[in-house]
């Protein structure tokens, strides 16, 4: 796995764990939000490298 995909998986897991107290939809939405945040961080780091 690339470092970018590892970061996305890590943030998606954190988002899902934080949303566990919500009913069924909570972990799904939390995982999506975490993945979006990590994807934005990956883009920002990619822009700085050039």
N, CA, C and O atoms as CSV, one atom per row, in Angstrom:
chain,resi,resn,atom,element,x,y,z
A,1,UNK,N,N,0.836,-1.185,0.000
A,1,UNK,CA,C,0.000,0.000,0.000
A,1,UNK,C,C,0.875,1.240,0.000
A,1,UNK,O,O,1.955,1.269,0.590
A,2,UNK,N,N,0.382,2.250,-0.670
A,2,UNK,CA,C,1.107,3.507,-0.702
A,2,UNK,C,C,0.857,4.273,0.597
A,2,UNK,O,O,-0.117,4.000,1.298
A,3,UNK,N,N,1.723,5.221,0.918
A,3,UNK,CA,C,1.503,6.018,2.135
A,3,UNK,C,C,0.182,6.782,2.096
A,3,UNK,O,O,-0.446,6.998,3.133
A,4,UNK,N,N,-0.237,7.189,0.899
A,4,UNK,CA,C,-1.491,7.924,0.787
A,4,UNK,C,C,-2.676,7.040,1.154
A,4,UNK,O,O,-3.574,7.469,1.879
A,5,UNK,N,N,-2.679,5.806,0.654
A,5,UNK,CA,C,-3.803,4.923,0.958
A,5,UNK,C,C,-3.788,4.496,2.427
A,5,UNK,O,O,-4.848,4.297,3.021
A,6,UNK,N,N,-2.603,4.353,3.015
A,6,UNK,CA,C,-2.527,4.026,4.438
A,6,UNK,C,C,-3.139,5.147,5.269
A,6,UNK,O,O,-3.835,4.888,6.250
A,7,UNK,N,N,-2.881,6.390,4.876
A,7,UNK,CA,C,-3.445,7.527,5.611
A,7,UNK,C,C,-4.963,7.545,5.483
A,7,UNK,O,O,-5.661,7.826,6.457
A,8,UNK,N,N,-5.485,7.247,4.289
A,8,UNK,CA,C,-6.927,7.243,4.093
A,8,UNK,C,C,-7.578,6.170,4.960
A,8,UNK,O,O,-8.608,6.417,5.588
A,9,UNK,N,N,-6.982,4.986,4.997
A,9,UNK,CA,C,-7.535,3.901,5.812
A,9,UNK,C,C,-7.505,4.271,7.287
A,9,UNK,O,O,-8.460,4.002,8.015
A,10,UNK,N,N,-6.412,4.887,7.733
A,10,UNK,CA,C,-6.289,5.257,9.145
A,10,UNK,C,C,-7.356,6.280,9.534
A,10,UNK,O,O,-8.025,6.120,10.554
A,11,UNK,N,N,-7.516,7.321,8.734
A,11,UNK,CA,C,-8.498,8.348,9.064
A,11,UNK,C,C,-9.928,7.827,8.943
A,11,UNK,O,O,-10.796,8.238,9.714
A,12,UNK,N,N,-10.191,6.928,7.990
A,12,UNK,CA,C,-11.528,6.345,7.874
A,12,UNK,C,C,-11.859,5.505,9.101
A,12,UNK,O,O,-12.989,5.535,9.588
A,13,UNK,N,N,-10.878,4.755,9.603
A,13,UNK,CA,C,-11.101,3.944,10.808
A,13,UNK,C,C,-11.339,4.834,12.017
A,13,UNK,O,O,-12.212,4.546,12.836
A,14,UNK,N,N,-10.578,5.902,12.138
A,14,UNK,CA,C,-10.776,6.824,13.260
A,14,UNK,C,C,-12.163,7.444,13.204
A,14,UNK,O,O,-12.849,7.540,14.222
A,15,UNK,N,N,-12.575,7.867,12.006
A,15,UNK,CA,C,-13.910,8.451,11.857
A,15,UNK,C,C,-15.010,7.459,12.198
A,15,UNK,O,O,-16.011,7.826,12.813
A,16,UNK,N,N,-14.830,6.200,11.800
A,16,UNK,CA,C,-15.840,5.189,12.097
A,16,UNK,C,C,-15.916,4.902,13.597
A,16,UNK,O,O,-17.006,4.737,14.144
A,17,UNK,N,N,-14.770,4.844,14.253
A,17,UNK,CA,C,-14.764,4.579,15.699
A,17,UNK,C,C,-15.396,5.732,16.460
A,17,UNK,O,O,-16.122,5.509,17.428
A,18,UNK,N,N,-15.133,6.955,16.039
A,18,UNK,CA,C,-15.707,8.106,16.732
A,18,UNK,C,C,-17.221,8.160,16.564
A,18,UNK,O,O,-17.910,8.715,17.419
A,19,UNK,N,N,-17.752,7.599,15.487
A,19,UNK,CA,C,-19.183,7.676,15.220
A,19,UNK,C,C,-19.950,6.463,15.725
A,19,UNK,O,O,-21.140,6.342,15.435
A,20,UNK,N,N,-19.323,5.567,16.462
A,20,UNK,CA,C,-20.000,4.353,16.940
A,20,UNK,C,C,-21.233,4.656,17.807
A,20,UNK,O,O,-22.219,3.928,17.699
A,21,UNK,N,N,-21.230,5.682,18.653
A,21,UNK,CA,C,-22.421,5.913,19.479
A,21,UNK,C,C,-23.692,6.204,18.677
A,21,UNK,O,O,-24.796,6.032,19.195
A,22,UNK,N,N,-23.557,6.634,17.441
A,22,UNK,CA,C,-24.736,6.880,16.619
A,22,UNK,C,C,-25.302,5.555,16.134
A,22,UNK,O,O,-24.592,4.549,16.120
A,23,UNK,N,N,-26.567,5.539,15.736
A,23,UNK,CA,C,-27.135,4.285,15.224
A,23,UNK,C,C,-26.415,3.791,13.963
A,23,UNK,O,O,-25.324,4.268,13.652
A,24,UNK,N,N,-26.993,2.878,13.264
A,24,UNK,CA,C,-26.386,2.132,12.160
A,24,UNK,C,C,-25.609,3.004,11.183
A,24,UNK,O,O,-24.545,2.594,10.720
A,25,UNK,N,N,-26.093,4.160,10.865
A,25,UNK,CA,C,-25.477,4.998,9.838
A,25,UNK,C,C,-24.209,5.689,10.335
A,25,UNK,O,O,-23.378,6.082,9.517
A,26,UNK,N,N,-24.037,5.847,11.631
A,26,UNK,CA,C,-22.915,6.586,12.203
A,26,UNK,C,C,-21.544,6.139,11.741
A,26,UNK,O,O,-20.784,6.968,11.242
A,27,UNK,N,N,-21.186,4.867,11.880
A,27,UNK,CA,C,-19.855,4.431,11.449
A,27,UNK,C,C,-19.627,4.581,9.940
A,27,UNK,O,O,-18.508,4.845,9.500
A,28,UNK,N,N,-20.676,4.415,9.168
A,28,UNK,CA,C,-20.532,4.568,7.714
A,28,UNK,C,C,-20.208,6.016,7.373
A,28,UNK,O,O,-19.271,6.288,6.622
A,29,UNK,N,N,-20.985,6.944,7.924
A,29,UNK,CA,C,-20.745,8.368,7.670
A,29,UNK,C,C,-19.391,8.779,8.248
A,29,UNK,O,O,-18.659,9.537,7.611
A,30,UNK,N,N,-19.047,8.299,9.432
A,30,UNK,CA,C,-17.759,8.618,10.046
A,30,UNK,C,C,-16.593,8.146,9.193
A,30,UNK,O,O,-15.598,8.855,9.046
A,31,UNK,N,N,-16.715,6.953,8.633
A,31,UNK,CA,C,-15.667,6.433,7.755
A,31,UNK,C,C,-15.517,7.262,6.493
A,31,UNK,O,O,-14.402,7.522,6.039
A,32,UNK,N,N,-16.635,7.673,5.933
A,32,UNK,CA,C,-16.584,8.504,4.722
A,32,UNK,C,C,-15.950,9.851,5.035
A,32,UNK,O,O,-15.097,10.326,4.285
A,33,UNK,N,N,-16.358,10.462,6.131
A,33,UNK,CA,C,-15.790,11.765,6.506
A,33,UNK,C,C,-14.290,11.644,6.764
A,33,UNK,O,O,-13.519,12.499,6.328
A,34,UNK,N,N,-13.874,10.608,7.456
A,34,UNK,CA,C,-12.449,10.404,7.705
A,34,UNK,C,C,-11.664,10.211,6.421
A,34,UNK,O,O,-10.563,10.743,6.280
A,35,UNK,N,N,-12.220,9.453,5.478
A,35,UNK,CA,C,-11.542,9.244,4.200
A,35,UNK,C,C,-11.440,10.535,3.402
A,35,UNK,O,O,-10.426,10.775,2.747
A,36,UNK,N,N,-12.461,11.357,3.445
A,36,UNK,CA,C,-12.425,12.639,2.730
A,36,UNK,C,C,-11.366,13.554,3.334
A,36,UNK,O,O,-10.635,14.224,2.604
A,37,UNK,N,N,-11.279,13.588,4.653
A,37,UNK,CA,C,-10.268,14.422,5.311
A,37,UNK,C,C,-8.866,13.959,4.920
A,37,UNK,O,O,-8.003,14.780,4.611
A,38,UNK,N,N,-8.642,12.654,4.932
A,38,UNK,CA,C,-7.324,12.137,4.561
A,38,UNK,C,C,-7.009,12.406,3.098
A,38,UNK,O,O,-5.866,12.706,2.750
A,39,UNK,N,N,-8.016,12.300,2.242
A,39,UNK,CA,C,-7.799,12.575,0.826
A,39,UNK,C,C,-7.409,14.035,0.619
A,39,UNK,O,O,-6.534,14.332,-0.195
A,40,UNK,N,N,-8.040,14.936,1.336
A,40,UNK,CA,C,-7.679,16.352,1.237
A,40,UNK,C,C,-6.263,16.596,1.740
A,40,UNK,O,O,-5.530,17.396,1.159
A,41,UNK,N,N,-5.869,15.915,2.812
A,41,UNK,CA,C,-4.492,16.056,3.303
A,41,UNK,C,C,-3.498,15.540,2.274
A,41,UNK,O,O,-2.446,16.144,2.069
A,42,UNK,N,N,-3.826,14.422,1.622
A,42,UNK,CA,C,-2.950,13.889,0.591
A,42,UNK,C,C,-2.789,14.867,-0.566
A,42,UNK,O,O,-1.688,15.051,-1.085
A,43,UNK,N,N,-3.887,15.490,-0.964
A,43,UNK,CA,C,-3.812,16.471,-2.054
A,43,UNK,C,C,-2.949,17.665,-1.671
A,43,UNK,O,O,-2.147,18.146,-2.471
A,44,UNK,N,N,-3.121,18.140,-0.437
A,44,UNK,CA,C,-2.345,19.303,0.006
A,44,UNK,C,C,-0.856,18.972,0.057
A,44,UNK,O,O,-0.030,19.802,-0.323
A,45,UNK,N,N,-0.507,17.794,0.513
A,45,UNK,CA,C,0.906,17.406,0.558
A,45,UNK,C,C,1.454,17.225,-0.855
A,45,UNK,O,O,2.619,17.528,-1.114
A,46,UNK,N,N,0.628,16.737,-1.758
A,46,UNK,CA,C,1.060,16.565,-3.134
A,46,UNK,C,C,1.326,17.886,-3.816
A,46,UNK,O,O,2.239,17.988,-4.635
A,47,UNK,N,N,0.547,18.895,-3.493
A,47,UNK,CA,C,0.745,20.215,-4.093
A,47,UNK,C,C,2.034,20.850,-3.596
A,47,UNK,O,O,2.691,21.586,-4.332
A,48,UNK,N,N,2.397,20.568,-2.350
A,48,UNK,CA,C,3.614,21.165,-1.778
A,48,UNK,C,C,4.890,20.524,-2.311
A,48,UNK,O,O,5.962,21.127,-2.254
A,49,UNK,N,N,4.779,19.310,-2.824
A,49,UNK,CA,C,6.000,18.611,-3.233
A,49,UNK,C,C,6.541,19.087,-4.573
A,49,UNK,O,O,7.683,18.782,-4.917
A,50,UNK,N,N,5.748,19.826,-5.331
A,50,UNK,CA,C,6.228,20.296,-6.642
A,50,UNK,C,C,6.802,21.677,-6.575
A,50,UNK,O,O,7.247,22.211,-7.591
